[in-house]
Amino acid sequence: MQENNIIKAIDDHAKAYRLKVTTIGQLAVRNKNAYDRIKRGTAHRDTISRVAEWIDADKAAREAAQVQP
């Protein structure tokens, strides 16, 4: 179930900030294949957690940058 949630989160984040899903994987865990591995169910739980944490941090940083003039 967690895999479905993170896949949706990656897809949503990629769409919102015009990123490729491979870019998110590369930036989050230094693995451009992370998205595909999560979809296949072969990714480690730590990878999933790190991607989720990165998405949260990246979203917060982008929102904070928009607020400041």
C-alpha positions as CSV (number, residue, x, y, z in Angstrom):
1,M,0.0,0.0,0.0
2,Q,2.8,2.4,0.8
3,E,4.2,1.9,-2.7
4,N,0.9,3.1,-4.3
5,N,1.0,6.2,-2.1
6,I,4.6,7.1,-2.9
7,I,4.0,6.5,-6.6
8,K,1.1,8.9,-6.5
9,A,3.2,11.4,-4.5
10,I,6.0,11.2,-7.1
11,D,3.6,11.6,-10.0
12,D,1.9,14.6,-8.3
13,H,5.2,16.3,-7.4
14,A,6.6,15.8,-10.9
15,K,3.5,17.3,-12.4
16,A,3.3,20.2,-10.0
17,Y,6.9,21.3,-10.4
18,R,7.4,20.1,-14.0
19,L,10.0,17.5,-13.1
20,K,10.6,14.0,-14.5
21,V,10.1,11.1,-12.2
22,T,13.6,10.0,-12.9
23,T,14.9,13.4,-11.8
24,I,13.0,13.0,-8.5
25,G,14.7,9.6,-8.0
26,Q,18.1,11.0,-8.8
27,L,17.8,13.9,-6.5
28,A,16.2,12.0,-3.6
29,V,18.3,8.8,-3.6
30,R,20.8,9.2,-6.4
31,N,19.1,6.6,-8.4
32,K,17.2,7.6,-11.6
33,N,15.6,4.1,-11.6
34,A,14.0,4.5,-8.1
35,Y,10.5,5.2,-9.5
36,D,10.5,2.1,-11.7
37,R,11.9,0.0,-8.8
38,I,9.1,1.3,-6.5
39,K,6.5,0.5,-9.2
40,R,7.9,-3.0,-9.6
41,G,8.0,-3.6,-5.9
42,T,11.7,-4.2,-5.8
43,A,12.7,-1.0,-4.0
44,H,13.9,-1.1,-0.4
45,R,11.7,0.4,2.3
46,D,14.5,2.9,3.0
47,T,14.4,4.1,-0.6
48,I,10.6,4.7,-0.3
49,S,11.1,6.6,2.9
50,R,13.9,8.7,1.6
51,V,11.9,9.6,-1.5
52,A,8.9,10.6,0.6
53,E,11.1,12.7,2.9
54,W,12.7,14.4,-0.1
55,I,9.4,15.2,-1.7
56,D,8.2,16.8,1.6
57,A,11.4,18.8,1.9
58,D,11.5,19.9,-1.7
59,K,7.8,21.0,-1.6
60,A,8.4,23.0,1.6
61,A,11.5,24.7,0.1
62,R,9.7,25.6,-3.1
63,E,6.7,27.0,-1.3
64,A,9.0,29.0,1.0
65,A,10.9,30.4,-2.0
66,Q,7.6,31.6,-3.5
67,V,6.6,33.5,-0.4
68,Q,9.8,35.5,-0.2
69,P,10.0,38.5,-2.6
